[in-house]
Amino acid sequence: MKAVRIHAYGGPEQLRYEDIPAPVPGPGEAFVRHTAIGVNFADLHNREGRYPLPQLPHVLGGEAAGVVEAIGPGVTGLRVGDRVAYAAGGPKFAPGSYAEGRVFPAERLIRIPDEIDDVSAAALFTKGLTAQYLIKSVYKVGPGDTILLHAAAGGVGLFLAQWASHLGARVIGVVSSEEKAELARANGCRHVIMAGDPDIPGRVRALTGGEGVPVVYDSVGKDTFETSLDCLRPQGLMVSFGTASGRVPPFDIFALNGKGSLSVTSAAFAWFVRNREELILRANDVMDVVLKGAVNIRVNQTFALKDAADAHRALESRRTAGSTVLIP
Ligand SMILES: NC(=O)c1ccc[n+]([C@@H]2O[C@H](COP(=O)([O-])OP(=O)(O)OC[C@H]3O[C@@H](n4cnc5c(N)ncnc54)[C@H](OP(=O)(O)O)[C@@H]3O)[C@@H](O)[C@H]2O)c1
């Protein structure tokens, strides 16, 4: 079976397309023959060693869609031939989706409805479930809210912008180019601010009657942290859920007092999708908004599996918009 592995942490040049033995499912597991593989920013962090892998060499990737080809002992509610997808699940589930197939715990597989094609399904669950828990659990977005969203034209960004807008919120998106601005506007952002703007807090205040926003969703990290705090209204919530530009350095918690009794949380998927019940509840919510057309899955880039390194180069140089998928 072909797979993309790294033998050492580093840049995209570490990705090697090579043969590995096809694994056999153990108790509670299924072997999924992949038809499409989702690329996520976390894969870059795994590659760099920022999110360490259990051992090296290791297959990268946390997400894919495909067909169940074999099931291990004790698996119920799943049959050979079922169309399924799975999302990255935090440190408990080691990466390994950049391959023609893989073994995965059956309880983490999601059945895909006929209306959702494989490429879309491979882009749906890590990003869709992330958007879901961020706007339904971390902060309950609703009508009357104005929210600020960084990387608004990215994979997670487009899900968040469309869904928050569907819930009645006014979305202000931050993006790095005119092309991305257009895409963000077409996908739920009422207002767009350029990432290079020297006064993002000023623009946000101008759009909110001087008040600021109740919540900022920030996946950029180091470069935007201070700016995000300055965009919040008193008692606002800063949701840090990614570190695309690097980790936020230590900061003085007392500064939150002076800026308006703000709150900060560092949110991670794994803590909001802790068991099958939660996975299915949230995944059904995601599929519901997709099937009723409120949220569209935007796969803007596809690459052959063997060219995964090119996908990484594109993602880390901010050349991608929407989701990126590899085809085995
Ligand atoms: N906590 C969680 O549960 C969770 C789950 C899934 C994803 N995430 C995080 O959410 C973020 C989005 O993930 P994604 O896979 O959908 O990626 P993505 O948003 O498609 O790509 C990252 C985007 O971040 C922006 N960016 C700003 N500074 C950057 C920099 N220095 N280098 C690279 N990009 C930069 C770019 O948009 P502009 O060009 O418009 O600035 C870029 O397109 C990532 O940080 C990821 O780790 C977190």
The ligand as a Tripos MOL2 file, in Angstrom:
@<TRIPOS>MOLECULE
LIG
   48    52     1     0     0
SMALL
NO_CHARGES

@<TRIPOS>ATOM
      1 N1         -8.2910   23.7290   18.0100 N.am      1 LIG1
      2 C1         -8.9150   22.9430   17.1840 C.2       1 LIG1
      3 O1         -9.7790   22.1520   17.5770 O.2       1 LIG1
      4 C2         -8.6030   23.0230   15.7260 C.ar      1 LIG1
      5 C3         -9.1750   22.1220   14.8220 C.ar      1 LIG1
      6 C4         -8.9120   22.2880   13.4570 C.ar      1 LIG1
      7 C5         -8.0780   23.3200   13.0270 C.ar      1 LIG1
      8 N2         -7.5010   24.1300   13.9580 N.ar      1 LIG1
      9 C6         -6.6340   25.2450   13.5530 C.3       1 LIG1
     10 O2         -7.4180   26.1000   12.7520 O.3       1 LIG1
     11 C7         -6.5860   26.7670   11.8100 C.3       1 LIG1
     12 C8         -7.1560   26.5830   10.4260 C.3       1 LIG1
     13 O3         -6.9230   25.2580    9.9790 O.3       1 LIG1
     14 P1         -7.1100   24.8990    8.4520 P.3       1 LIG1
     15 O4         -6.6170   23.5100    8.2740 O.co2     1 LIG1
     16 O5         -8.4900   25.2430    8.0470 O.co2     1 LIG1
     17 O6         -6.0650   25.8880    7.7500 O.3       1 LIG1
     18 P2         -6.3880   27.1820    6.8430 P.3       1 LIG1
     19 O7         -7.1880   28.1590    7.6300 O.co2     1 LIG1
     20 O8         -6.9240   26.7370    5.5540 O.co2     1 LIG1
     21 O9         -4.9280   27.7590    6.6130 O.3       1 LIG1
     22 C9         -4.3260   28.5870    7.5480 C.3       1 LIG1
     23 C10        -4.5920   30.0650    7.2330 C.3       1 LIG1
     24 O10        -4.0820   30.8340    8.3120 O.3       1 LIG1
     25 C11        -3.7200   32.1050    7.8290 C.3       1 LIG1
     26 N3         -2.3990   32.4700    8.3350 N.ar      1 LIG1
     27 C12        -2.1200   33.5690    9.0720 C.ar      1 LIG1
     28 N4         -0.8340   33.6050    9.3800 N.ar      1 LIG1
     29 C13        -0.2560   32.5390    8.8180 C.ar      1 LIG1
     30 C14         1.0890   32.0650    8.7880 C.ar      1 LIG1
     31 N5          2.0990   32.7130    9.4000 N.pl3     1 LIG1
     32 N6          1.3410   30.9180    8.1060 N.ar      1 LIG1
     33 C15         0.3460   30.2490    7.5090 C.ar      1 LIG1
     34 N7         -0.9490   30.6660    7.5200 N.ar      1 LIG1
     35 C16        -1.2390   31.8020    8.1670 C.ar      1 LIG1
     36 C17        -3.7600   32.0460    6.3090 C.3       1 LIG1
     37 O11        -4.9240   32.7570    5.8900 O.3       1 LIG1
     38 P3         -4.7090   34.2880    5.3550 P.3       1 LIG1
     39 O12        -3.7860   34.1540    4.1910 O.co2     1 LIG1
     40 O13        -6.0740   34.7700    4.9700 O.co2     1 LIG1
     41 O14        -4.1110   35.0420    6.5070 O.co2     1 LIG1
     42 C18        -3.8840   30.5730    6.0160 C.3       1 LIG1
     43 O15        -4.5800   30.3360    4.8160 O.3       1 LIG1
     44 C19        -5.1750   26.1770   12.0060 C.3       1 LIG1
     45 O16        -4.4460   27.0530   12.8410 O.3       1 LIG1
     46 C20        -5.4410   24.8730   12.6800 C.3       1 LIG1
     47 O17        -4.3340   24.3970   13.4230 O.3       1 LIG1
     48 C21        -7.7510   23.9930   15.2820 C.ar      1 LIG1
@<TRIPOS>BOND
     1     1     2 1
     2     2     3 2
     3     2     4 1
     4     4     5 ar
     5     4    48 ar
     6     5     6 ar
     7     6     7 ar
     8     7     8 ar
     9     8     9 1
    10     8    48 ar
    11     9    10 1
    12     9    46 1
    13    10    11 1
    14    11    12 1
    15    11    44 1
    16    12    13 1
    17    13    14 1
    18    14    15 2
    19    14    16 1
    20    14    17 1
    21    17    18 1
    22    18    19 2
    23    18    20 1
    24    18    21 1
    25    21    22 1
    26    22    23 1
    27    23    24 1
    28    23    42 1
    29    24    25 1
    30    25    26 1
    31    25    36 1
    32    26    27 ar
    33    26    35 ar
    34    27    28 ar
    35    28    29 ar
    36    29    30 ar
    37    29    35 ar
    38    30    31 1
    39    30    32 ar
    40    32    33 ar
    41    33    34 ar
    42    34    35 ar
    43    36    37 1
    44    36    42 1
    45    37    38 1
    46    38    39 2
    47    38    40 1
    48    38    41 1
    49    42    43 1
    50    44    45 1
    51    44    46 1
    52    46    47 1
@<TRIPOS>SUBSTRUCTURE
     1 LIG1         1 GROUP 0 **** ****
